[in-house]
């Protein structure tokens, strides 16, 4: 666990004001990647064990997802296990073999995909006997980096959630939109955080905003 992660939430209508504040921030943020669409299939148990850990505020929390970028016909994705202890987070990432967007994702297909992707962690592979896909989250993301290369800042907006389960394909998803805009800082635990956007701008307050939790509440609540 080698970095802190802090989030602030507002409405996406304030995106122009937020971008203006980033440009004049003393940390010297600059945009470092082209904006892109982030897509994730989230997994959980039948009794939503990972979700309950999240909303209960458990000190140790885990998210299991398959992630890819933009909306190409052939998806180059990766398996990601995100772990948090308090505000400190870390994640493991494994590249997967390409997936066709119109391919139905069955349990057998997913297991075969993971095996062909040379993931040697057997305990991780066994998790897919217990966890199932529950929904897909998509959003636009902007990327910024401070002048000292220590603080990563992202802005997520145009967030949507779609129900997803085995035998579904990744095309023709029925999306439910969320108007939230989420700012997230990621920085080394030893770094002074005084250069962050002031919390009094647009009444921003730190939040435990979780797309994983929000997706479940919107689609299953």
ABEGO torsion letter per residue (X at the ends): XABBBBBBBBBAAAAAAAAAAAAABAAGBBBABBBBBBBBBBBBBAAGAAAAAAAAGBABBBBBBBBBBEBBABBBBBBBBBBBBEABBBBBBBBBBBBBAABBBBAAAAAAAAAAAGBABAAAAAAAAABBBABBBBBBBBBBBBAAGABBBBBBBGBBBBBBBBGBBABGBBBBBBABBBBBBBBBAABBAAABBBAABGGBBBBABBAAAAAAAAAAX
